[in-house]
């Protein structure tokens, strides 16, 4: 059990740090930080709804979109 928790922490902490860094300033020349926050909240709401509905296809599509958005933010942050 402790090994599982440690592994999860090692996986989650770096992504949490990257998330914090990519959301800490205006880095996207097209989308404002507030607009990005709104889209993230909307994605989270969709993920929760699809989990409740047990709609795997929509859940998978939304999670992939979420990951792509995160990757874009990280790339913008690293290139700014």
Phi, psi and omega in degrees: 000315180297322179297320179297316179296318179297316179298315178299319180296319180293330178279322186280319185302312179299320180291327177294320178295314178299320179298313179301313182297319183284345180253008186268353181203168177285110180237346182262119181290345184259316185249127179292161179298320178296320177295322178296315178303316179300318180292323178295317178299317179298318178298318178299317179297319178295318179300314179297316180298316181291329174294315179298321181282347186059039181265090187295320183294315178292323178298312180299315179299316181293320178295320177296320175298319179299315179296318179297319177298316179298315179299320179298315180298317180296317179297316177298318180297314183290335180264357181270000000 
